[in-house]
Amino acid sequence: MDLDKAIKERHSVRSFKKTKKIAYQQVIEAIVAASKAPLAGSIAAIYYVLVQDKEKIKALAVAAQQDFVEDVDYVVVICADRKDLERNYYDRGKMYAHQEAGAAIENMLLKLTELGLATCWVGAFSEETVKRVLTIPDSIDVEALLPIGLELGKLAGIKDLKRVSGSLVFTGNEFSPYIMSMDGSLTLDSAAYKGYTYRNIN
Ligand SMILES: Cc1cc2nc3c(=O)[nH]c(=O)nc-3n(C[C@H](O)[C@H](O)[C@H](O)COP(=O)(O)O)c2cc1C
């Protein structure tokens, strides 16, 4: 699959087939792709916890209060140890760790799409509970949970709908009120960045 196709096809999946088993090797491939994301100062802050234990996966779903998380055979938990980044970059270190995580996660989402696998970036969870379930040290941040499975059916057209209402690009060399729609046309909208969620930018 070429990159454009993967970018276009990637979408969050919250309904997974219950019966199909995914090859372990494919999950590893996705983690390897994630690990090739850029690193601030080449300092790798990101750790991947591959969870397969059914009870632990269930506990992660509870930690997230999101039932679909338990409908998969694998959850990759993205963690960051920002200590070295903070040593080098002081108070920017924490932000760099989050950014490294974001870059790694997006790589992983695209690779999973290419492999025909489905996931959803889950960022809402009790970090304390996730740490307890996976024995993650206090000093480590839990950035995201990525449940990995096979998509159950497809919601036709949902992607297009979402793109109409999403992504604003500010084009005035600053955080400006000009927004660019997906076809490249510009609109003046001083409230755009506050009410972006369902604004039609066509
Ligand atoms: C930082 C972050 C946290 C997210 N947390 C959750 C989450 O906890 N649960 C969930 O269902 N989706 C979560 N999502 C996925 C978004 O809801 C989803 O990406 C968005 O609706 C756009 O849809 P798409 O991924 O299909 O393009 C999160 C996405 C991001 C970037």
The ligand as a MOL file (V3000), in Angstrom:
LIG
                    3D

  0  0  0     0  0            999 V3000
M  V30 BEGIN CTAB
M  V30 COUNTS 31 33 0 0 0
M  V30 BEGIN ATOM
M  V30 1 C -4.6930 12.0990 21.7480 0
M  V30 2 C -5.8710 11.2770 21.2560 0
M  V30 3 C -6.6280 10.6140 22.1960 0
M  V30 4 C -7.6990 9.8330 21.7610 0
M  V30 5 N -8.3980 9.1330 22.6920 0
M  V30 6 C -9.4290 8.3630 22.2900 0
M  V30 7 C -10.1200 7.5670 23.2400 0
M  V30 8 O -9.8110 7.5470 24.4260 0
M  V30 9 N -11.1350 6.8120 22.7810 0
M  V30 10 C -11.5170 6.7770 21.4690 0
M  V30 11 O -12.4640 6.0590 21.1380 0
M  V30 12 N -10.8690 7.5090 20.5360 0
M  V30 13 C -9.8320 8.2870 20.9180 0
M  V30 14 N -9.1090 8.9760 19.9840 0
M  V30 15 C -9.4410 8.8200 18.5690 0
M  V30 16 C -10.2320 9.9940 18.0260 0
M  V30 17 O -11.5370 9.9760 18.5670 0
M  V30 18 C -10.2790 9.8960 16.4830 0
M  V30 19 O -8.9660 9.9210 15.9820 0
M  V30 20 C -11.0810 11.0240 15.8950 0
M  V30 21 O -12.4540 10.8600 16.1680 0
M  V30 22 C -10.9050 11.1180 14.3730 0
M  V30 23 O -11.3190 9.9130 13.7420 0
M  V30 24 P -10.3300 9.0230 12.8750 0
M  V30 25 O -9.2290 8.5210 13.7580 0
M  V30 26 O -11.2060 7.9210 12.3560 0
M  V30 27 O -9.7580 9.8680 11.7760 0
M  V30 28 C -8.0420 9.7620 20.3790 0
M  V30 29 C -7.2460 10.4400 19.4520 0
M  V30 30 C -6.1650 11.1810 19.8710 0
M  V30 31 C -5.3060 11.8780 18.8450 0
M  V30 END ATOM
M  V30 BEGIN BOND
M  V30 1 1 1 2
M  V30 2 1 2 3
M  V30 3 2 2 30
M  V30 4 2 3 4
M  V30 5 1 4 5
M  V30 6 1 4 28
M  V30 7 2 5 6
M  V30 8 1 6 7
M  V30 9 1 6 13
M  V30 10 2 7 8
M  V30 11 1 7 9
M  V30 12 1 9 10
M  V30 13 2 10 11
M  V30 14 1 10 12
M  V30 15 2 12 13
M  V30 16 1 13 14
M  V30 17 1 14 15
M  V30 18 1 14 28
M  V30 19 1 15 16
M  V30 20 1 16 17
M  V30 21 1 16 18
M  V30 22 1 18 19
M  V30 23 1 18 20
M  V30 24 1 20 21
M  V30 25 1 20 22
M  V30 26 1 22 23
M  V30 27 1 23 24
M  V30 28 2 24 25
M  V30 29 1 24 26
M  V30 30 1 24 27
M  V30 31 2 28 29
M  V30 32 1 29 30
M  V30 33 1 30 31
M  V30 END BOND
M  V30 END CTAB
M  END
